[in-house]
Amino acid sequence: MARDASVAKAVVFAAVVYILLFAAHIVAAANDWALLFRVIATSLTCMTFLLGWCLAWMLKHKNLEMRRRGHSIGSWISIPLAIGLAYAYAEQSFDITLSAAFVALTLTTHALTYRRLS
């Protein structure tokens, strides 16, 4: 039970960070703070493609099984985030090619980082 609590805490923490970054990017865009917007957008992009790795890193002091569990959960969460990111990069329109590319990229990055956990 404690293992699941550690993973859940990491997921909630990552979600809060993502939500705060998302809100901050809206504020930056609304105020024409171009540099800040780019920094935040880059952070959101990296977090989207590497969420499983981020969760595994947050659980670095836990055993391998817990890090893998966190990574797996992050991998699944990254898929809809990647589709949303593609929507944003396509200027709020759905582009099937870009969406597929972003999903493929997130699956690739998660597969590569999962292999490095062993």
Buried (B, 14 or more C-beta within 10 A) or exposed (E): EEEEEBBEEBBEEBEEBBEEBBEBBEEBBEEEBEEBBEBBBEBBBEBBBBBBBBBBBBBEEBEEEBBBBBBBBBBEBBBEBBBBBBBBBBEEEEBEEBBEBBBEBBBEBBEEBBEEEE
